Amino acid sequence: MKITGIYYSSHFARAFKSLPADVRGEASRRERIFRNDCFDARLKTHKLKGSLAKYWSFSVNFSYRIVFEFIGEGEVAFVDIGDHGIYG
């Protein structure tokens, strides 16, 4: 599915700025893949469970994930970015 709009929460923006430069660069590269096909196998996009059941996540690298939600046809909101600690 092609993504036509991404909205960034203020929390996401703050968390993104605090990441190491190499992780920010990889996140930007992964976002380009995500925009073209949010279910590209390289991203390992998956639905979350439990208290985060309305959200989805995709991998930036082995340690970091972006949490997002679908908000409309082809539109998502990036909610958080970080290591697995963001799920707790």
N, C-alpha and C positions, 0 to 999 in steps of 0.2 A: 504494500500500500504506500503510495506516495504521500508525503507530508507537505502541505502547502503553507502551514503556519505553525510556528513554535513561539509560545509565550513563556517568559522566564519569571518565576516568582522571585521576590526580593531575597528570600532565603537561599534559593539556588544561586543567585548572582553573588551573594556574599561567600557562600561555600566555594564557588568556582574560583573566585579571586584568591582564596586562601590555599589553593592547591599548588603543588610544585609546578614549575614552568613546563616540564616535560609532560606531566599529566594533563595540563591545560591544552597543550598542543595536540595530544592524542585524543582528548575529548572533542576538540574542534574537528579533527579528521573523522571521528566516529559520527559526529553530528551530520556531516555531509553524506555519509553512507545512509544514516537514518532518514534523512530528508528524501532520498531517492527510493528507499524501500525499508520501512521501519521493522520489517521481519527478515531482513537479510541475515543469513545464517552466521555471519561473522560477528553479529551483535549479540547473539544468544538472548534475544528478547523473550521475556516471559512474564506472565501474570503473577502478581504477588498474592499472598494468602493472609489469613488472620485479620489483624487490625488494619493492614495495608491492602485489603482485598480490592479496593477500587483503583489501585495503582498497578503500573507495569514497570519493568526495569530492563535496562540493557547494559552490556559490559563495555567499559572504556578500555580496560586491560584486565589482567588477572585479579587485581585488587579492587579497582574502582568501578562503581556503577552509577548510572543516572536513573533516577526514579521519575516517572512521568505519568500523566493521565490523559486519556483521550477526552477532548472537550467538544468536539464537533467533527464533521466530515473532513478528514485530512488535517485536523488541528489538534495539537497537543499542548499541554503545559508541563514544562520541566519544573519539578518540585524540589528535588534535592540531588546532590552529587557527593559521593564519598566512598569510603570502604564499607565493608559489611556492617559497620556500626550504625549506618543510617537506617537500618531496618529495625533497630531496637528502640 
